[in-house]
Amino acid sequence: MKKAKKLSKNFDPKILSVNHVGSRGEGVAELFTEFDYKEQNYNFFIPFSLPNELILAKPYYFSAEGVRAELLELKQPSSERVEPKCKHFFKCGGCTLQHWNFKSYNNWKTNKVFSRINILSSSVEIKEMLTSSLKNRRHAKFIAKKTKSDTIIGFNEYKSHFISEIDECIILHEVLIKTLKEIKAPIDKLLKVGQTINIHANVLDHGVDLLIDGLDNVPYNQLIKFNEYMMKTNVIRLNRSKLKQPNDLLFVKENTNLSNLTYSSTIFPPPGSFLQATLDGENAIIETVIKGLEKINKKKLVCELFSGCGTITLPLLSRGFKINAYEIDTQSVEAINFASKKQGHGNKVDSQSRNLKNNPLTSEELNKFNAIIIDPPRSGAKSQFLNIAHSNVPIVISISCNINTFVRDAKLLIEKNYKLKWVQPIDQFLFTHHVEVVGLFELNLVN
């Protein structure tokens, strides 16, 4: 097939029978037809369609993978189709699977984990899915754009650069929705027509922490007015990011701590910090990590790689573990040191700034630890896993929001002398195709 390309707008719609939902949450159908003068069976990927549905869909793009198509009409709906709970669904790009009954959706997500883990081993215990509750998401990135008639704040529509305005949501924490409504007027006064900014929002104990991209060139006299308006909202700290420069603090009016009452810990996230998307998801991960460390003598050292600002570190410190934490972001490292000292754990943690992608810990450096916890970005950490595989650390706990890179990196451990004992799936990205997994690896000891 020739290189990927858009199809003509007058391309004829197709009647398709949807076979299953693929790994990205789209309905998949197969049809023998012609594209680019070549007849063959083509896979069609149709968002918002479900298994066993007969649909009318309009192709708009094709590549070696298959044909992307837009759902035009349901000829024969699935019995599993339900009415979405959110009025923004089908338009907002945040959720893609609200139209599927929860049991079927949950089974699909669980089977997605099973099918990938079975590539590694059919004997791995896969635990029951843990699921976040609604209105629990406290970490999000929004887009704001000023048009001639209005300022829009929301998410990109599905596979589009158009912005869908959000004024309610069944996923986001209610404090975020309230804050979006409050900051609309100040942002409208600040932006020029056509200007777009990114807003990174975290819900903390006393309000919302914002880091805004795209205000580099706004003069301070305008920012002063902007601050006056924003300080009347639920925003407790406001920073603007500046290209290749430190963030510019515009104001802070409350303590910027984030507590986890379940684990008696508090962190102090830097502006725009990565947090686990939901508190439910965070607690599920921490609980699972603690289970994975049950055999570990707490007097021994634990290594935490990609530690962030201490979401897992502080709860483990409060349970008596001694930890060496590694993270590239220096502000996050400082946040761990500050929080640990404030809570009386300063002598139990050594937090260091290190680029684990370009400079992973060597197997020799790792061998002093009794356990490793690793929570890399979506792209995984192949180089670091290679070094772990050549170490003799008895316990490795791998956390990932990408099942494909989890499996890729897990193979490196299994090919050496590690065994994957169990996997805990966690659904903290409700009604999307994303699923979090935590896996426990144990070193096979040679007699």
C-alpha positions in Angstrom: 0.0 0.0 0.0 1.2 3.5 -0.7 2.0 5.9 2.1 -0.7 7.1 4.5 -3.0 9.7 3.1 -6.3 11.5 3.6 -9.2 10.4 1.4 -11.4 12.7 -0.6 -14.4 14.2 1.2 -16.8 12.7 -1.4 -15.5 9.2 -0.8 -18.5 6.8 -0.6 -19.7 5.7 2.9 -19.5 2.0 3.6 -21.8 -0.4 5.4 -19.7 -2.2 8.0 -20.2 -5.0 10.5 -18.1 -4.4 13.6 -16.3 -7.4 14.8 -14.6 -6.3 18.1 -13.1 -3.3 19.9 -9.4 -2.9 19.2 -6.7 -2.0 21.7 -7.2 1.8 21.2 -10.9 1.6 22.0 -12.2 1.8 18.4 -14.6 -0.6 16.8 -12.8 -2.8 14.2 -14.5 -4.1 11.0 -13.2 -5.9 7.9 -14.4 -5.3 4.4 -13.3 -6.5 0.9 -13.2 -3.3 -1.1 -10.9 -1.1 -3.2 -8.5 1.7 -2.2 -6.0 3.2 -4.4 -7.0 0.8 -7.3 -6.2 -2.2 -5.1 -8.9 -4.7 -4.0 -8.4 -6.6 -0.8 -9.6 -7.1 2.7 -9.1 -3.9 4.7 -9.4 -3.3 8.4 -11.6 -0.3 9.3 -11.2 1.5 12.6 -14.4 3.3 13.7 -14.5 5.3 17.0 -17.7 5.0 19.1 -18.8 1.7 17.4 -19.2 -1.6 19.3 -19.0 -5.3 18.6 -21.9 -6.8 16.5 -23.1 -3.5 15.3 -24.0 -2.8 11.7 -23.0 0.7 10.9 -22.7 3.3 8.1 -19.2 4.8 8.2 -17.3 7.3 6.0 -13.7 6.5 5.3 -11.4 9.6 5.6 -7.8 8.2 6.0 -5.9 5.1 5.1 -2.5 3.6 5.7 -0.7 0.3 5.8 -2.5 -0.4 9.1 -6.0 0.1 7.6 -8.7 2.6 7.1 -10.0 5.1 9.6 -13.6 6.0 9.3 -16.2 8.2 10.9 -19.5 6.7 12.3 -22.4 8.2 10.4 -25.3 6.0 11.3 -26.2 3.0 13.5 -28.1 0.5 11.3 -28.2 -2.1 14.0 -27.0 -1.0 17.5 -25.4 -3.4 19.9 -27.4 -4.6 22.9 -24.4 -3.5 25.0 -24.7 0.1 23.9 -25.9 2.5 26.6 -26.6 6.2 26.8 -23.5 8.2 27.8 -23.7 10.0 31.1 -21.9 13.1 29.9 -23.4 15.6 27.5 -19.9 16.3 26.0 -19.4 12.7 25.0 -18.8 12.0 21.3 -17.4 15.5 21.0 -14.9 15.9 23.9 -11.8 13.8 23.3 -11.4 12.9 27.0 -13.5 9.8 27.0 -14.1 7.3 24.2 -16.0 4.4 25.7 -18.9 5.8 27.8 -21.4 4.3 25.2 -20.5 0.8 26.3 -22.1 -0.9 29.3 -19.7 -1.0 32.2 -19.5 -4.8 32.5 -18.5 -5.2 28.8 -16.1 -2.3 29.0 -14.5 -3.7 32.1 -14.2 -7.2 30.6 -12.6 -5.7 27.5 -10.0 -3.8 29.5 -9.3 -6.9 31.7 -8.9 -9.1 28.6 -6.6 -6.4 27.1 -4.2 -7.0 30.0 -4.7 -10.9 29.9 -3.9 -11.0 26.2 -0.7 -9.0 26.5 0.6 -10.7 29.7 0.0 -14.2 28.2 2.7 -13.3 25.7 5.0 -13.4 28.6 3.6 -16.4 30.5 0.2 -18.1 30.8 0.9 -18.9 34.5 1.0 -15.3 35.7 -1.7 -14.4 38.3 -3.7 -11.5 37.0 -5.6 -9.9 39.8 -9.1 -8.4 39.6 -9.3 -4.9 38.1 -9.3 -2.0 40.6 -11.3 0.9 39.3 -11.4 4.6 40.2 -14.6 6.3 41.1 -16.3 9.0 39.1 -15.4 12.7 39.6 -12.0 11.6 41.1 -9.5 12.9 38.5 -7.4 15.7 40.0 -4.7 16.1 37.4 -5.4 17.4 33.9 -4.1 19.5 31.0 -6.6 21.9 29.4 -6.4 24.0 26.3 -7.7 27.6 26.1 -8.3 29.5 22.9 -9.7 33.0 22.3 -12.0 33.3 19.3 -13.7 36.4 18.0 -16.8 35.7 20.0 -15.6 33.8 23.1 -12.8 32.1 25.0 -13.0 28.3 25.0 -11.4 26.1 27.7 -11.5 22.4 27.4 -10.0 19.3 25.6 -9.2 18.6 22.0 -12.0 16.8 20.3 -11.2 13.1 19.3 -8.2 13.1 16.9 -8.8 16.8 16.2 -7.3 20.2 16.9 -10.7 21.6 17.6 -11.4 22.4 21.3 -14.5 21.1 23.0 -15.5 23.4 25.9 -16.0 21.7 29.2 -18.6 23.0 31.7 -19.4 19.6 33.4 -17.7 16.2 33.5 -18.3 12.8 35.2 -14.5 12.1 35.4 -12.9 15.4 36.6 -12.9 16.5 40.3 -15.7 19.0 40.8 -13.1 21.6 42.0 -11.5 21.5 38.6 -14.8 22.2 36.9 -15.5 25.1 39.3 -12.0 26.5 38.6 -12.4 26.3 34.8 -15.6 28.4 35.1 -13.8 30.9 37.4 -10.7 31.5 35.3 -12.5 31.9 32.0 -13.1 35.6 32.4 -9.6 36.5 33.4 -8.1 34.5 30.6 -10.5 36.1 28.1 -9.3 39.5 29.2 -5.6 38.5 28.8 -5.6 36.6 25.5 -5.6 38.0 22.0 -8.0 36.6 19.3 -6.5 33.4 18.0 -4.1 32.9 20.9 -3.9 29.4 22.5 -2.5 28.4 25.9 -2.1 25.1 27.7 -3.2 25.0 31.4 -1.7 22.3 33.6 -4.0 21.9 36.7 -3.5 19.9 39.9 -6.0 19.7 42.7 -4.1 20.2 46.0 -5.4 20.2 49.6 -6.4 23.9 49.6 -7.3 24.6 46.0 -6.0 24.3 42.4 -2.4 24.7 41.3 -1.9 26.1 37.7 1.0 26.1 35.4 0.3 27.9 32.1 2.2 27.6 28.8 2.0 30.3 26.2 2.2 33.5 28.3 6.0 34.1 27.7 5.6 37.4 26.0 2.8 38.9 28.1 4.1 42.1 29.7 4.1 42.3 33.5 1.6 45.2 33.6 -0.9 42.9 32.0 0.0 40.0 34.3 -0.6 42.2 37.3 -4.2 42.7 36.3 -4.5 39.0 35.4 -3.2 38.1 38.9 -5.7 40.4 40.6 -8.6 38.5 38.8 -7.0 35.0 39.3 -6.4 35.6 43.0 -10.2 35.8 43.5 -10.6 32.3 42.1 -10.0 28.9 43.6 -6.4 29.0 42.2 -3.9 28.9 45.1 -0.7 29.1 43.1 -0.1 30.3 39.5 3.1 29.9 37.5 3.8 30.6 33.8 6.4 28.4 32.0 9.1 30.1 30.0 11.0 28.4 27.3 14.4 27.2 28.5 14.0 29.2 31.7 12.7 28.4 35.2 8.9 28.8 35.8 7.8 32.3 36.6 5.8 32.4 39.9 3.0 34.9 39.5 1.4 34.3 43.0 0.9 31.8 45.8 -1.7 32.4 48.4 -2.0 29.0 50.3 0.1 26.1 51.4 0.7 23.9 48.3 0.6 20.5 49.9 -1.2 17.4 48.9 -2.1 14.9 51.6 -2.9 11.2 51.4 -4.9 10.5 54.6 -4.9 6.7 53.9 -1.1 6.5 54.1 -0.5 9.4 56.5 1.7 11.2 54.0 2.0 14.7 52.5 3.9 15.8 49.4 4.6 19.3 48.1 4.3 19.0 44.3 6.2 21.6 42.1 4.1 23.5 39.5 2.8 21.3 36.8 4.0 18.1 38.6 3.0 14.7 37.4 0.5 13.2 39.8 -1.3 9.9 39.6 -4.5 10.9 37.8 -6.9 10.0 40.7 -6.6 9.5 44.4 -8.2 6.0 44.0 -5.6 5.1 41.4 -2.8 6.4 43.6 -4.0 4.4 46.6 -4.4 1.3 44.5 -0.8 1.6 43.3 0.6 2.3 46.7 -1.3 -0.6 48.2 -0.1 -2.9 45.5 3.5 -1.8 45.9 3.4 -2.4 49.6 2.1 -6.0 49.0 5.0 -6.5 46.6 7.4 -5.5 49.3 6.0 -7.8 52.0 9.0 -10.1 51.9 11.5 -7.2 52.2 13.3 -6.5 55.4 12.6 -2.8 56.1 16.2 -2.3 57.3 17.3 -3.0 53.7 17.5 -0.3 51.0 14.7 0.1 48.4 15.5 1.8 45.1 12.8 4.0 43.5 13.3 5.0 39.9 11.3 7.8 38.2 10.1 8.8 41.7 8.4 12.1 40.7 7.8 14.3 43.7 7.2 11.5 46.2 3.7 10.1 45.6 5.0 6.6 46.4 8.1 7.6 48.3 6.4 9.3 51.3 3.9 6.6 52.0 6.7 4.0 52.0 8.8 6.2 54.3 5.9 6.5 56.7 5.8 2.7 56.8 9.5 2.4 57.8 11.2 1.7 54.5 14.6 3.2 53.6 14.7 4.6 50.1 17.0 5.9 47.5 14.9 7.9 45.0 16.0 8.9 41.5 14.2 11.5 39.3 15.4 13.8 36.5 13.5 16.9 37.7 15.4 18.8 40.3 12.3 20.5 41.7 10.7 17.1 42.4 13.9 15.9 44.1 13.8 19.0 46.3 10.1 18.3 47.0 10.9 14.8 48.3 13.7 16.1 50.5 11.5 18.9 51.9 8.5 16.6 52.6 10.6 13.8 54.1 12.4 16.2 56.5 9.1 17.9 57.5 7.6 14.6 58.4 10.6 13.3 60.2 11.8 10.9 57.6 14.9 12.8 56.4 17.3 10.1 57.6 15.5 7.4 55.7 15.7 8.8 52.2 18.4 9.8 49.7 16.8 11.6 46.8 19.0 12.4 43.7 18.5 14.1 40.4 19.5 11.7 37.5 18.5 11.3 33.9 17.6 7.7 33.9 16.9 7.6 30.1 20.4 8.7 29.2 22.2 7.6 32.3 20.5 4.6 33.9 21.7 3.1 37.1 24.2 0.3 36.3 23.7 -3.3 37.5 26.6 -2.7 39.9 24.9 0.4 41.4 21.6 -1.6 41.7 23.1 -4.6 43.5 23.2 -2.8 46.8 19.4 -2.7 46.9 16.9 -5.3 48.2 14.1 -4.1 45.9 13.5 -1.8 42.9 10.3 0.2 42.2 10.2 1.6 38.7 7.5 3.8 37.3 8.8 5.1 33.9 6.9 7.3 31.4 4.7 5.8 28.7 7.7 5.1 26.5 9.1 2.8 29.1 12.7 2.5 30.1 14.4 -0.1 28.0 18.0 0.8 28.9 17.3 0.9 32.6 15.5 -2.5 32.5 18.5 -4.0 30.7 20.6 -3.0 33.6 18.1 -4.3 36.1 18.0 -7.6 34.3 21.8 -8.0 34.8 21.5 -7.2 38.5 20.9 -9.5 41.4 18.1 -7.5 43.1 15.6 -10.0 44.5 12.4 -8.0 44.0 11.4 -5.7 41.1 8.0 -3.9 41.1 7.2 -2.3 37.7 4.4 0.3 37.3 3.2 1.3 33.8 0.4 3.1 32.1 1.3 1.5 28.8 0.8 -2.3 28.7 2.9 -2.6 25.5 6.0 -1.0 26.9 5.4 -3.0 30.2 5.5 -6.2 28.2 8.5 -5.1 26.2 10.5 -4.2 29.3 9.3 -7.2 31.2 10.7 -9.6 28.6 14.2 -8.2 29.4 13.8 -9.3 33.0 12.3 -12.7 32.2 14.9 -13.5 29.6 17.5 -13.3 32.3 16.5 -14.8 35.6 13.3 -13.1 36.8 9.8 -14.5 37.1 6.7 -12.4 36.8 4.6 -13.5 39.8 1.5 -11.4 39.4 0.0 -8.3 37.7 -2.5 -5.8 39.2 -4.6 -3.9 36.6 -5.8 -0.5 37.7 -8.4 1.5 35.7 -7.7 5.1 36.8 -8.3 6.4 33.2 -12.1 5.6 33.1 -13.8 5.2 29.7 -10.5 5.4 27.8 -8.3 2.6 26.3 -5.6 3.3 28.8 -5.0 0.9 31.7 -2.4 1.0 34.5 -0.6 -2.2 35.6 1.7 -3.0 38.5 3.8 -6.2 38.2 5.9 -8.1 40.7 9.0 -9.8 39.5 11.1 -12.1 41.7 14.6 -13.2 41.0 14.9 -17.0 40.6 17.6 -18.0 43.1 20.0 -20.7 41.9 20.6 -23.4 44.5 
